[in-house]
Every structure is written in C-alpha cells, then in structure tokens.
Amino acid sequence: MASVVRKAVVPAAGLGTRFLPVTKSLPKEMLPIVDKPSIQYVVEEAARAGLRDVLLITSRGKASLADHFDRAPELEEHLAAAGKSEDLEAIQAIADMAQVHYVRQQEPKGLGHAVGVARGHVGDEPFAVLLGDDIMHERSGVLKGMLAAFERHGGSVVALKTVEPAEISSYGAARVEPVEPGLVRMREVVEKPKPEEAPSDLALMGRYVFTPQIFDAIDRVKPGKGGELQLTDAIGLLLEEQPVYGYVFSWGRYDAGNRLDYLRANIELALERPELRPGLRRILNDLVARDEGV
Ligand code: G1P
C-alpha cells in the first residue's frame, strides 16, 4: 500500500435540495461564491495540498462541472484576440491545476455509497475526501494539517469543529480522546444525532483522509439515517479496527449549502478582493445605517 496521499475524491452527486429553486436546473456545485463556482474552490484546495488527481463523483445533470475543468478553445481564442491575457491565463489555469476524473453515482444512495463508487479509481491507496458544501478559506490549512497528521500517525483523519449544541443534529458527531494539541482519537461517531443524544459538540466537517480499508467498511454498512448508506457509519466500523484521528480546527469553513453561510462566504471573500472591497464596504455601511435608521 502506498503511504503518500495523491488522490482526492469529491462527491458532487447530490440533488441540492437545500438550495432550491436554483438547484432545480443548476448543479449546486456550480453556484458561485463571488465569481467562482464552489466546486473550483474545492479542487483548488486539493491541488494546493498536493492532491492533483481529483475524482468527482457526479450524477445526471452535472455536465457543466466537466465543462468547467476542461479547456474552452473558443473562449480562449476570443480572450487572446481581445488581448485579455490575465483572463486567458486564469481560464487556462482551471483546466491545468489538477487531473480531474469523473465517475457517476447512478442512484442517490447516500454519501457512503458515493465514496464507495470511487473504489475502482482509488485502488489500494490512502486518499482524501472533500465535500463540496464545506468551503475552506485558502489560508485555513486544514487539509494540509490532516495530511501531515496522516503521515505522522498512519491512521485515517477526519476534520472536526465545535458547533453550537443545537446545530449538532446537522452533522456527524464524535466522541473522542485527546492525543496531542489539535489531534484526538475517535472513539465513536453518530450521524446527525438529536442534541440530547450527541456524544459531544464536535462535528465532522467534510474533510477526510482515509486508509483504503474504508471501502471494506462501506461495503459492510447498513442503511442508516434517512435510509442512506452513511459515510459516518462506515467510519464507526473503521475505528473499531484501526485508529481513526480527529483534526480539530476552528477557523475558515463556510457551509455553502446553507443560505446564510453562503451569503457570508460571498461577502467575506469579496471583501478580501482589492477591486471589490471599497465598493462593497460602502454598500454594507449604507445598508447597516439604513437598517439602524441612522
Ligand atoms: C455530511 C455528513 C456529515 C457531516 C457533514 C459535513 O452531511 O453526512 O456527517 O457532518 O456532511 O458538512 P450532509 O451535510 O451532506 O447532510
């Protein structure tokens, strides 16, 4: 078994029901944050962490994802002829940053099943999973930290973040024991528990580094929450057989599947762009003043 992680798996097959009506005809992964589709942030994060082999798990109606990571000869010719060299480079970079592969999940049987579909491509290697709803700020360093922890300890690593007790029922929740600063050992995981039944307020956050044994665990998992094959339940089986660690972080994550957090991501990331910052600050200040009746 190779010990260096080279591959990233990005499940992108969901129906996007949390974001209707736009997701009726547009894949949720193509919803922009400022001017970039959210899936591009995720593939950039993988590439930045050195994972240049990216497998997108797609489904019907997601052809625009493949177009986005492909070359666009007509557009490129047009930009070249118009002398827009910066735009041209940015467009070409999208197609060059990673080797993007695709496989379809033919039925919506859950996240565990979606990751299982990657088995043929991943083979007997460790790999990372990045969920597209969780967008990480480029300075967050979570995935890099998880890969470093994987290399140090050799066991699977999942990202964990403390959430408000009332929010835990939207996530997988973990019972853990301390290992070293920022790293814990996972002892139990529960998918979307009621707050009063949650083992802690530490939530699984959509970044995982797995040993290939996760595939055997997925094969053994029974339908769980919502009748779906849950990745969290497979992690629960895996941690009974080999160490699974939790990488605890606190900053830099946006939930692009939640309307309010999606708006926060747009505003915060736009404020970081020098060409947008002054104008957006003016708009926000005006809005706040108006809202307060100043
Ligand atoms: C999935 C996982 C859940 C995890 C969450 C992170 O849930 O099943 O364990 O905490 O992603 O965003 P989903 O948000 O797809 O329902």
Boltz pocket constraint, residues with backbone or C-beta under 6 A from the ligand:
constraints:
  - pocket:
      binder: B
      contacts: [[A, 111], [A, 131], [A, 133], [A, 134], [A, 170], [A, 171], [A, 172], [A, 173], [A, 191], [A, 192], [A, 203], [A, 204], [A, 205], [A, 206], [A, 230], [A, 231], [A, 232]]
      max_distance: 6.0
